[in-house]
Amino acid sequence: MTDRHKNNWDARYDKGWYFYGKEPNYFVGRQLPTLKKGRGLFLAEGEGRNAVFAAGLGHEVVAVDNSFVGRRKALELAAEKGVSIDYRFEDLTTGSWGNESWDFVVLCFAHMDPTIMPAVHRQVADCIAPNGRLIFLSFAKAQFGRTSGGPPRRDWLHDLTELNDQFPGLVLEAEEKEVDLSESLGHRGLAWVNEMTGIK
């Protein structure tokens, strides 16, 4: 445990267990094995469950987040699983990840200020290599008021129609649906989500 936290995510993750568990998210875990081995970027990766899973499949993995505690726990999880990941301590909006090319990018419940979100999503689309893939999962507007996960502000939740316009150059397949989440104590219960994949 740490005595001081850089941000609220540090405080959330600073526990003797993994807030969202050690297993990959259900949607990400279903999509990653369908990809050819390549170089993948995981944004807002937190405690590393999805990145570590991808590394176990043989992908070259770079994770980005600004939680010191999340990074530490992700590296501990990688060591536990016997894999290696490059975890960069960067802010999503100012990091250098957008200057590189990626075979696939994963955004799993990466909710952010709606005033900056469209620009980040456009940057994601720009940095995906030709024939590269997007794996995207978020909480839908219909999730507002539920306690099964997601930000408690409706404007931070996602509208599928708006998301479809925020990844230029990608051919998208997306669906809003209700799922039953069971991700440790962080996400638990029926929740409305947006599942999206894209190819450049």
N, C-alpha and C positions, 0 to 999 in steps of 0.2 A: 504493500500500500504506500501511497505518497501523501505527504502532508500538504502539498500545494498543487493546485490544478491550473493548467493554462486556460481551460475553457470548460463548458458544461459537459462536453463529451468525455473529457478526462475524468470528471467526477462520476459520470455514468459507468464508465468502464473500469473504474478503480475498485474492483471487487475480486473475491477469490474464485469467481466463476465467470463464464463468458455470457455477456448480457443477451446476445442473440444466439448463443450456442456455438458449437465447434463445427457443426455440419453445414454444408452449403445451403443457401436458400433453395427452395423447391424448384423455382423456375430457372435460376442460374445453373443449378445442378443438373437440370434436364437438358439445357442447351449446350453447355461446354463440351460434353463428350461428342457432339455432332461436328465439332470444328476440327480442321486439320491442325496439327501442332504448329504453333506460331507464337508471336510476341503479343501479349495481351496487357491492356491497361485497365486497372480497377480503381475507379475514382470514389472518394468518400468511403474507403474500404474498412474503416473501423478496426475491429479486432481480427480481421484477416481470414475469416472462414471461407469466403469464396476464392480468394487469391491462393490460399494454401491448397484448396481442392484442385484448382487449375494446375498448379505446379505439380501435383501428384499425377496429373494426366500427361505430363511431359511438356507443358507450355512454358515459355519464358515469361515470367510474370513481374510486372511493375505495379505496385500499389501506391496510392497517394492519399494522404489524409493529414490533418493538422492536429491530431490527438497524439500526444507523447505516450500516453498510457495505451491507447489503441495500437500504436506501432510496437511497443514493447511486447504486448500480449500476442500480436500477430507473429512476431519473430519467435516467440516461445512456442506457439502452435506449430509453426513451420518446423522447428527443431524436433518437436514431439512427433511429427509425421514424417520426419526424415527428408524434407524437401527444402529448397532454397527460394526465397523471394527477395526482390529489391523493393524495399518499402521506403518511400521518400516522404520526409516530413515537410509538406508543402500545403499552402492554402490552395483550394480548388480554383480560385479565380486569378491567382497571381503566379502559380507554379509554371514550370517550364515544359510540362507534359505536352502542351499543344504545339510545341515546336518539333515534335517527333512524329514518326509514322508508325501506326499500329495495325496489326492484322485483325484485332478485335478489341472492342472497348466494352466494359461492363459498368453499368450504373444500376445499383441495386438499392432502392429506397434512398436515393441521394437527393433529398429535398433541400431546397435553398431559397434564399430571398427571391421572390418573383421578379424583382427589378433586374436581377443579374442572370437569372436562370436561362432565358432564351439565348443570351450571348454565350454562355457556357455550352449549351447544347449545340449551337452552331459550330463552336470550336471543336467539339467532339466529332461532328460530322466531317469537318475539314481534315482532321488528323487521321481518319481511318483510311488505310491504304486501298487502292483499287481492288475490288472483290472482297474487301474486308467486311467484318460483321459488327453489328451493334446488338448488345443484349441489354434490355432496359426493363426495369420493373419499378413501379411507384404506386403510392396510394392515390386513389381517385377522389374526386370531390365528394362522392357519395359516402366516403369514409368519415366525413366530418361528424363529430359527436360520439363516435365509437371509441371504446377503450382498448381495442385490440392492436393498436399501433398507429404510428404516423404523427405528424405535427398537429397540435391542437388549434391551428389557424387554417381556416378554409382557403385563404389566398395562397397558402404554401402547398396545398394539395393540387393535383393535376387534372386538367381537362383533356381528354383524349384528342379532341378536335384541335386544340391548340398545340399539343405535342406533335401532331402530324405535320405541322408547319415549321417546327423548330430544328429539323434535321435535314437541311437541304442537300440534295445529291444522293440521298439514300432511298431505296425502295423499301417501304415499311409494311409490316404486317402487325396489326395491333388489335387488342381486345380488352374491353373493360368487363370484369367479372368478379363474382364473389367467391372467395376461397377461405378455407379454414387453416389459419396459420398456427404453427406450433414451433416457435423458435425461442427456446428457453423462456425467460420471463419478459423479454422485450416485445415480442409479437406473439400474441396468443388469442385465438378465437376467430370468429367470422369477420372478414374484412373485404372491402371493395378495393381492387387493385387494377392497374393498367399493365398488361403484359405486352411487350413490344420487341420485335426483332427487325433488323434492317440489314441490307446489303448494299454496298457501294458499286 
